[in-house]
């Protein structure tokens, strides 16, 4: 069991990577109820074994590997049922999904960095539109602007963010 002083660290890491871990499991397990069971079991194991996780290493890779072993265990337990994929094909899928997830994680990290660099007014527009999920007219009303002005501003901000993300990814590639 993890020590109480690492509880916060575990919760932060799990929260940050929860969606990616869920996407990973659901992409490899055809039955949603089985995927949910495997995901919950994986999270319990991650918590139980968190003292073995080395801070500063890739939590998502560690969590995915744990989930992968849970998927294999689940498949062995259900061996008498027809399984559409062999373990070898499942291993290949694991590798490919991991690569895709890593790429998505890097883009997400770059986007977060770029959003943090935005002026406060631009961050507010992004927050209202994409995090509070307001329609354009709702954003315009909230900031007391016109719909056209909000469309133009968001268009410029998205272009700037796209450019910034590409630069961040190139910088990351140069550092690797």
C-alpha positions in Angstrom: 0.0 0.0 0.0 1.2 3.5 -0.8 2.3 5.8 2.0 -0.1 8.6 2.9 2.3 11.2 1.8 2.1 9.9 -1.8 -1.6 9.8 -1.9 -1.9 13.3 -3.4 0.8 12.4 -6.0 -1.1 9.3 -7.0 -4.4 11.1 -7.3 -2.9 13.8 -9.4 -1.2 11.4 -11.7 -4.3 9.2 -12.0 -6.6 12.2 -12.6 -4.2 13.6 -15.3 -4.0 10.3 -17.2 -7.4 8.8 -16.4 -9.0 9.6 -19.8 -6.0 8.3 -21.8 -5.9 5.1 -19.7 -9.7 4.6 -20.2 -9.3 5.1 -24.0 -6.5 2.6 -24.0 -8.5 -0.1 -22.2 -11.7 0.5 -24.2 -9.7 0.3 -27.4 -8.4 -3.1 -26.6 -11.5 -4.7 -25.0 -14.6 -5.2 -27.2 -17.2 -5.5 -24.4 -17.7 -2.2 -22.5 -18.7 -3.9 -19.2 -15.5 -6.0 -19.4 -13.4 -2.9 -20.2 -14.9 -1.1 -17.2 -14.1 -4.0 -14.9 -10.6 -4.2 -16.2 -10.1 -0.4 -15.8 -11.3 -0.5 -12.2 -9.1 -3.5 -11.4 -6.2 -1.8 -13.0 -6.7 1.4 -10.9 -6.8 -0.7 -7.7 -3.6 -2.4 -8.6 -1.9 0.9 -9.5 -2.8 2.2 -6.1 -1.7 -1.0 -4.3 1.6 -1.0 -6.2 2.2 2.8 -6.3 5.1 2.5 -3.9 6.9 0.7 -6.8 6.3 3.6 -9.2 9.4 5.7 -9.5 8.6 9.5 -9.4 9.6 11.3 -12.5 9.0 8.3 -14.8 6.1 7.9 -17.3 3.1 7.2 -15.2 0.8 6.6 -18.2 3.2 4.0 -19.7 3.3 2.2 -16.3 -0.5 2.3 -16.0 -0.9 1.1 -19.6 1.4 -1.9 -19.0 -0.5 -2.7 -15.8 -3.8 -2.5 -17.8 -2.4 -4.7 -20.5 -1.5 -7.4 -18.0 -5.1 -7.2 -16.6 -6.5 -7.5 -20.2 -4.4 -10.6 -20.7 -5.5 -12.1 -17.4 -9.1 -11.3 -18.3 -8.7 -13.1 -21.6 -7.2 -16.2 -20.0 -10.1 -16.3 -17.5 -12.6 -16.1 -20.4 -10.6 -18.6 -22.6 -13.7 -20.8 -23.0 -15.5 -18.0 -24.8 -14.5 -17.1 -28.3 -11.9 -14.3 -28.4 -11.6 -12.5 -31.7 -7.9 -11.5 -31.4 -4.9 -13.6 -30.6 -2.5 -12.5 -27.8 0.1 -11.6 -30.5 -2.4 -9.3 -32.3 -3.4 -7.8 -29.0 0.3 -7.1 -28.2 0.7 -5.4 -31.6 -2.5 -3.3 -30.8 -1.0 -2.4 -27.4 2.1 -1.1 -29.1 0.3 0.9 -31.7 -2.3 2.4 -29.2 0.6 3.3 -26.9 2.4 5.2 -29.7 -0.8 7.1 -30.6 -1.5 7.9 -27.0 2.1 9.2 -26.4 1.7 11.4 -29.5 -1.6 12.7 -28.2 -0.2 13.3 -24.7 2.7 15.4 -26.2 0.2 17.5 -28.2 -2.0 18.0 -25.1 1.0 19.0 -23.1 2.1 21.5 -25.8 -1.4 22.9 -26.0 -1.5 23.4 -22.3 1.8 25.2 -22.4 0.6 27.4 -25.3 -2.8 28.2 -23.6 -0.8 29.3 -20.4 1.1 31.7 -22.6 -2.0 33.5 -23.9 -3.0 36.9 -22.6 -5.7 36.7 -19.9 -8.4 38.0 -22.2 -7.7 35.3 -24.8 -7.6 32.6 -22.1 -11.0 33.8 -21.0 -12.4 33.4 -24.5 -10.9 29.9 -24.8 -12.3 28.9 -21.3 -15.8 30.2 -22.0 -16.0 28.5 -25.4 -14.3 25.2 -24.9 -14.3 24.5 -21.1 -17.6 26.1 -20.2 -19.0 25.0 -23.6 -20.8 28.2 -24.3 -22.0 28.9 -27.8 -20.5 31.9 -29.6 -23.5 34.1 -28.8 -23.2 33.1 -25.1 -19.5 34.1 -25.1 -20.3 37.4 -26.8 -22.9 38.1 -24.2 -20.7 37.2 -21.3 -17.8 39.4 -22.5 -20.1 42.1 -23.8 -18.9 41.9 -27.4 -20.4 41.2 -30.8 -20.8 37.7 -32.2 -18.6 38.6 -35.2 -15.8 40.0 -32.9 -15.8 36.7 -30.9 -15.7 34.6 -34.1 -12.7 36.7 -35.4 -10.9 36.6 -32.0 -11.3 32.9 -31.6 -10.2 32.2 -35.1 -7.0 34.2 -34.5 -6.4 32.6 -31.1 -6.9 29.1 -32.6 -4.4 29.9 -35.4 -1.9 31.2 -32.8 -2.4 28.1 -30.7 -1.9 25.8 -33.7 1.3 27.6 -34.6 2.5 27.6 -30.9 1.8 23.8 -30.5 3.8 23.0 -33.7 6.7 25.1 -32.4 6.5 23.4 -29.0 6.5 19.9 -30.6 9.5 20.9 -32.7 11.4 22.2 -29.7 10.6 19.0 -27.8 11.8 16.9 -30.8 15.0 18.9 -30.8 15.6 18.3 -27.1 14.9 14.5 -27.4 
